[in-house]
């Protein structure tokens, strides 16, 4: 079964693969790794190997069983463009996506270098929102140019965890930016000025801005629970969503 999501910007999660490997600073305190080990300890199906990368062909057909239009976050517990996923399996995933045009699929990756290679001879389905993680300048910002090479109807950035001031960002042909701080006991702090810099650039570029959370550190620089720190930025909630590109 797919799962109801607690992620603020989606509805359901669909994980045709689970597990991953760390490739950049944003991976250091991976929430999915912690969750996978917890599910393994609980004996949950599909997590016998914990966070080891695993293909789940039996999950491919799950969205086909749901007629109600649904927003799916694909691979919340993995990375759909992980180097160990063969193109053949990716083709099957996108075959399901094309067969269910009533659904919207949000796909986020840190393996942005694979995007232009995979889509060079394949059309990105219109019901896909394609995104990359942008946690810092060195690893995150270069992914934006790689994302831009794909003709996706919606291109988005997940700037979470935001680990430093990103400076000037080229938001050309980007439709949506999500920003959030890191949560968990070892969370790294996020500075309000870093968030404001991104929000202002989104406003100037006409890009939808979504503030997901402060995480483990509040706007006042004090460490608290994620729930206590909340989602307010300058006293309001920022829940902007992208408009479909023409």
Buried (B, 14 or more C-beta within 10 A) or exposed (E): EBEEBEEBBBBBBBBBBBBBBEEBBBBEBBEBBEBBEEBBEEEEEBBEEBBEBBBBEEBBEBBEEBEEEBBBBBBBBBBBBBEBBEEEBBEBBBEBBEEBEEBBBBBBBBBBEBBBEBBEEEEBBBBBBBBBBBBBBEBBBBBBEBBBBBEBBBBBBBBBBBBBBBEEBEBEBBBBBBBBBBBBEEBBBBBBEBBEBBBEBBEEBEBBBBBBBBBBBBBEEEEBEBEEBBBEBEEEEBEBEBEEEE
